[in-house]
Amino acid sequence: MPKAANTHPTAPNAAASYEAAMAELERIVDALETGSLPLEEMLSSYQRGAELLTFCRAKLQAVEEQVKLIDGTVFKPKRAS
């Protein structure tokens, strides 16, 4: 029996970008929703999805913090004199 293609070849920290991680996560969700994966592959795909979700949340949090920093310094309200 041929081996199934690996649906998660890289670690989340090795993901090229947030967008690449999201694309992989979407593929995993689609595969899980079909219910056509063998049980072991379903479990490993679920684990990979959880890793990617954590990775994406961390990226979003970092961007949110940068935006807050920019908003606080660049768009600081002027005080009335």
FENWOWO-V128206 format. One record per pair of residues at least 6 apart in sequence whose C-alpha atoms are under 8 Angstrom apart, sorted by sequence separation. I is the first residue (numbers start at 0). J is the second residue. D is the distance in Angstrom with one decimal. If there is no record, write none. Layout:
i:I j:J d:D
i:I j:J d:D
//
This chain:
i:14 j:20 d:5.9
i:30 j:36 d:7.1
i:11 j:20 d:7.1
i:31 j:41 d:6.6
i:31 j:44 d:7.7
i:31 j:45 d:7.7
i:7 j:23 d:7.6
i:27 j:44 d:6.3
i:27 j:45 d:7.6
i:28 j:48 d:7.6
i:6 j:27 d:7.2
i:27 j:48 d:6.5
i:24 j:48 d:5.6
i:24 j:51 d:6.4
i:24 j:52 d:7.4
i:21 j:51 d:7.5
i:20 j:51 d:6.1
i:20 j:54 d:7.8
i:21 j:55 d:7.2
i:20 j:55 d:6.9
i:7 j:44 d:7.4
i:17 j:54 d:8.0
i:6 j:44 d:7.2
i:17 j:55 d:5.9
i:11 j:50 d:6.3
i:7 j:47 d:6.7
i:11 j:51 d:5.5
i:17 j:58 d:6.8
i:12 j:54 d:7.0
i:11 j:54 d:6.1
//
